[in-house]
Protein backbone atom coordinates (compact mmCIF):
# COMPACT_ATOMS: atom_id res chain seq x y z
CA UNK A 1 0.00 0.00 0.00
CA UNK A 2 2.79 2.36 0.98
CA UNK A 3 4.60 1.55 -2.24
CA UNK A 4 1.45 2.16 -4.33
CA UNK A 5 0.93 5.59 -2.76
CA UNK A 6 4.57 6.46 -3.40
CA UNK A 7 4.20 5.51 -7.09
CA UNK A 8 0.96 7.52 -7.42
CA UNK A 9 2.62 10.51 -5.79
CA UNK A 10 5.63 10.19 -8.08
CA UNK A 11 3.31 10.01 -11.13
CA UNK A 12 1.47 13.09 -9.98
CA UNK A 13 4.73 15.01 -9.56
CA UNK A 14 5.93 13.91 -12.99
CA UNK A 15 2.74 15.40 -14.52
CA UNK A 16 3.69 18.65 -12.82
CA UNK A 17 7.24 18.38 -14.16
CA UNK A 18 8.75 17.54 -10.78
CA UNK A 19 10.79 14.53 -9.68
CA UNK A 20 10.79 12.45 -6.56
CA UNK A 21 13.40 10.01 -5.31
CA UNK A 22 12.43 8.04 -2.28
CA UNK A 23 15.07 7.87 0.41
CA UNK A 24 16.21 4.38 1.12
CA UNK A 25 17.09 4.16 4.71
CA UNK A 26 20.05 1.93 5.57
CA UNK A 27 20.77 0.45 8.96
CA UNK A 28 23.25 2.38 11.09
CA UNK A 29 26.77 1.04 10.98
CA UNK A 30 27.56 -1.51 13.60
CA UNK A 31 29.52 -0.10 16.57
CA UNK A 32 33.10 -1.37 16.59
CA UNK A 33 34.65 -0.97 20.00
CA UNK A 34 38.10 0.67 20.05
CA UNK A 35 40.89 -1.59 21.18
CA UNK A 36 43.28 -0.10 23.73
CA UNK A 37 46.52 -1.79 24.62
CA UNK A 38 48.65 -0.70 27.55
CA UNK A 39 52.10 -2.17 27.62
CA UNK A 40 54.72 -1.84 30.31
CA UNK A 41 58.28 -2.65 29.58
CA UNK A 42 60.44 -4.34 32.18
CA UNK A 43 64.02 -5.24 31.61
CA UNK A 44 66.03 -7.39 33.95
CA UNK A 45 69.73 -6.99 33.53
CA UNK A 46 72.07 -9.61 34.84
CA UNK A 47 74.49 -7.92 37.22
CA UNK A 48 78.01 -7.59 35.96
CA UNK A 49 80.01 -10.51 37.21
CA UNK A 50 83.08 -9.48 39.18
CA UNK A 51 85.92 -11.84 38.50
CA UNK A 52 87.05 -13.27 41.84
CA UNK A 53 90.59 -12.51 42.89
CA UNK A 54 92.51 -15.72 42.68
CA UNK A 55 94.66 -16.26 45.73
CA UNK A 56 97.02 -19.10 45.06
CA UNK A 57 99.25 -19.89 48.00
CA UNK A 58 101.56 -22.76 47.25
CA UNK A 59 102.84 -24.81 50.14
CA UNK A 60 106.41 -24.04 50.97
CA UNK A 61 106.50 -21.12 48.58
CA UNK A 62 107.28 -17.65 49.81
CA UNK A 63 105.82 -14.58 48.17
CA UNK A 64 107.38 -11.14 48.33
CA UNK A 65 106.66 -7.69 46.96
CA UNK A 66 108.89 -4.60 47.30
CA UNK A 67 107.54 -1.14 47.91
CA UNK A 68 108.73 1.93 46.03
CA UNK A 69 107.60 5.03 47.88
CA UNK A 70 107.89 8.77 47.42
CA UNK A 71 108.40 10.80 50.62
CA UNK A 72 105.57 13.04 51.73
CA UNK A 73 105.08 15.49 54.54
CA UNK A 74 104.35 13.63 57.79
CA UNK A 75 102.91 15.07 60.98
CA UNK A 76 104.78 14.06 64.15
CA UNK A 77 107.87 12.49 65.66
CA UNK A 78 109.39 9.00 65.90
CA UNK A 79 110.65 6.88 68.77
CA UNK A 80 113.85 4.93 68.22
CA UNK A 81 115.70 2.32 70.25
CA UNK A 82 118.61 -0.01 69.58
CA UNK A 83 116.94 -3.34 70.42
CA UNK A 84 113.72 -4.97 69.22
CA UNK A 85 110.70 -4.81 71.50
CA UNK A 86 109.11 -8.18 72.34
CA UNK A 87 106.25 -7.08 74.59
CA UNK A 88 103.43 -7.52 72.07
CA UNK A 89 104.48 -10.66 70.17
CA UNK A 90 104.59 -14.37 70.97
CA UNK A 91 107.96 -15.86 71.85
CA UNK A 92 108.35 -17.58 68.47
CA UNK A 93 107.24 -14.54 66.48
CA UNK A 94 109.38 -12.15 68.53
CA UNK A 95 112.38 -14.38 67.90
CA UNK A 96 111.67 -14.37 64.16
CA UNK A 97 111.49 -10.56 64.24
CA UNK A 98 114.78 -10.24 66.16
CA UNK A 99 116.55 -12.79 63.99
CA UNK A 100 115.37 -11.13 60.77
CA UNK A 101 116.44 -7.72 62.07
CA UNK A 102 119.90 -9.04 62.97
CA UNK A 103 120.31 -10.88 59.67
CA UNK A 104 119.46 -7.77 57.63
CA UNK A 105 122.05 -5.78 59.55
CA UNK A 106 124.53 -8.57 58.87
CA UNK A 107 123.86 -8.13 55.16
CA UNK A 108 124.44 -4.39 55.51
CA UNK A 109 127.72 -5.01 57.31
CA UNK A 110 128.86 -7.30 54.47
CA UNK A 111 128.35 -4.36 52.13
CA UNK A 112 130.16 -1.82 54.31
CA UNK A 113 126.99 -0.14 55.51
CA UNK A 114 126.12 0.98 59.02
CA UNK A 115 123.54 -1.00 60.97
CA UNK A 116 119.94 0.13 61.05
CA UNK A 117 118.59 1.16 64.45
CA UNK A 118 115.47 -0.58 65.75
CA UNK A 119 112.51 1.79 65.83
CA UNK A 120 109.52 0.87 67.99
CA UNK A 121 107.05 2.91 65.93
CA UNK A 122 108.08 1.25 62.68
CA UNK A 123 107.95 -2.16 64.36
CA UNK A 124 104.44 -1.49 65.66
CA UNK A 125 103.25 -0.45 62.19
CA UNK A 126 104.93 -3.50 60.61
CA UNK A 127 103.42 -5.90 63.14
CA UNK A 128 99.95 -4.43 62.71
CA UNK A 129 100.16 -4.73 58.91
CA UNK A 130 101.29 -8.37 59.11
CA UNK A 131 98.38 -9.15 61.45
CA UNK A 132 95.93 -7.36 59.16
CA UNK A 133 97.09 -9.26 56.07
CA UNK A 134 96.82 -12.54 57.97
CA UNK A 135 93.37 -11.75 59.36
CA UNK A 136 91.90 -10.58 56.04
CA UNK A 137 93.78 -12.95 53.73
CA UNK A 138 95.47 -10.49 51.38
CA UNK A 139 99.07 -9.74 50.49
CA UNK A 140 99.82 -6.17 49.55
CA UNK A 141 101.56 -2.99 50.68
CA UNK A 142 98.22 -1.19 50.48
CA UNK A 143 95.75 -2.34 53.12
CA UNK A 144 92.05 -2.82 52.54
CA UNK A 145 91.26 0.72 53.66
CA UNK A 146 93.52 2.02 50.88
CA UNK A 147 96.35 3.10 53.20
CA UNK A 148 99.88 2.48 51.88
CA UNK A 149 102.96 1.79 53.96
CA UNK A 150 103.86 5.49 53.86
CA UNK A 151 100.32 6.30 54.95
CA UNK A 152 100.52 3.88 57.88
CA UNK A 153 103.83 5.11 59.26
CA UNK A 154 102.71 8.71 58.87
CA UNK A 155 99.45 7.97 60.70
CA UNK A 156 101.51 6.39 63.47
CA UNK A 157 103.33 9.69 63.97
CA UNK A 158 106.65 8.87 62.29
CA UNK A 159 108.19 11.98 60.74
CA UNK A 160 110.25 10.77 57.82
CA UNK A 161 112.49 11.78 54.95
CA UNK A 162 112.51 8.31 53.41
CA UNK A 163 110.45 5.19 54.01
CA UNK A 164 110.35 1.70 52.48
CA UNK A 165 108.75 -1.67 53.13
CA UNK A 166 109.31 -5.38 52.45
CA UNK A 167 106.62 -8.00 53.04
CA UNK A 168 106.81 -11.79 53.00
CA UNK A 169 104.41 -14.69 53.46
CA UNK A 170 105.28 -18.33 53.99
CA UNK A 171 103.05 -21.33 54.59
CA UNK A 172 103.61 -25.03 55.20
CA UNK A 173 106.97 -24.85 56.94
CA UNK A 174 107.90 -26.25 60.33
CA UNK A 175 111.12 -24.37 61.01
CA UNK A 176 112.83 -22.89 64.02
CA UNK A 177 112.62 -19.14 64.52
CA UNK A 178 116.18 -18.76 63.29
CA UNK A 179 115.66 -20.86 60.16
CA UNK A 180 112.41 -19.04 59.42
CA UNK A 181 114.21 -15.70 59.60
CA UNK A 182 117.05 -17.02 57.42
CA UNK A 183 114.60 -18.11 54.73
CA UNK A 184 112.81 -14.76 54.80
CA UNK A 185 115.94 -12.63 54.59
CA UNK A 186 117.50 -14.85 51.92
CA UNK A 187 114.32 -14.56 49.90
CA UNK A 188 114.47 -10.78 50.13
CA UNK A 189 118.18 -10.68 49.30
CA UNK A 190 117.51 -12.74 46.16
CA UNK A 191 115.06 -10.09 44.95
CA UNK A 192 116.56 -6.83 43.62
CA UNK A 193 113.77 -4.62 44.94
CA UNK A 194 113.84 -6.07 48.45
CA UNK A 195 117.61 -6.15 48.54
CA UNK A 196 117.66 -2.45 47.64
CA UNK A 197 115.54 -1.69 50.69
CA UNK A 198 117.69 -3.79 53.02
CA UNK A 199 120.88 -2.16 51.73
CA UNK A 200 119.39 1.26 51.22
CA UNK A 201 121.78 3.98 52.28
CA UNK A 202 118.85 6.37 52.61
CA UNK A 203 117.54 4.42 55.61
CA UNK A 204 118.81 4.64 59.19
CA UNK A 205 116.01 2.92 61.13
CA UNK A 206 113.98 -0.25 60.85
CA UNK A 207 111.09 -2.09 62.47
CA UNK A 208 110.11 -5.71 61.87
CA UNK A 209 106.73 -7.20 62.70
CA UNK A 210 105.32 -10.69 62.10
CA UNK A 211 102.05 -12.53 62.62
CA UNK A 212 101.35 -16.26 62.69
CA UNK A 213 98.39 -18.63 62.43
CA UNK A 214 99.28 -22.31 62.37
CA UNK A 215 102.01 -22.78 59.78
CA UNK A 216 101.23 -19.49 58.01
CA UNK A 217 103.48 -16.53 58.74
CA UNK A 218 103.31 -12.97 57.45
CA UNK A 219 106.22 -10.62 58.11
CA UNK A 220 106.68 -6.94 57.33
CA UNK A 221 109.85 -4.89 57.54
CA UNK A 222 109.52 -1.11 57.49
CA UNK A 223 112.54 1.08 56.82
CA UNK A 224 112.83 4.78 57.51
CA UNK A 225 114.94 7.85 57.90
CA UNK A 226 113.43 10.35 60.32
CA UNK A 227 113.31 14.06 59.72
C-alpha angles and dihedrals in degrees: 000000000000090000092050092052090049091052092047090049091048090050091050091051091048089056087055091049094252130123133221129196115187115226113241108212116216126200115263115262115269113259111250111199115229115246116226122191122191115192128185120197120217123180124190114200120199108237115251108266113236110216108237117242107250112225109192113181112180118206112255092008121121122211124204137178126186123219123225109196137180116218117248135183110282127196115227147012137290134232117221134187135170099236132053118258115235101180098104103037135073117258094255094045093045089052091051090051093049093045093049091048091051093045093052090052088049089056090050091051090052087058096047095255128137119253120264116244118236111249118198094205093053090046091052091050091047093049092048092050092050090050092048093051090049094047096047098034101237134120116211144110089239113069125219092268089059095253115142126209090265089050092051097049090045091051088051089059100256111149106209146179094190133012135179139170141206123192131190137182127193131178136181099030128125101196136144118258090256095049091046090054091046091054092048096049093043089052091053093045090053090057117074095215095049093042089054090057094048092049096035111140089201091069127079102165138047142184126193125199131177138183130198139197115175107311094341118101130181119190131184128191118195120195126196150165113210124223 
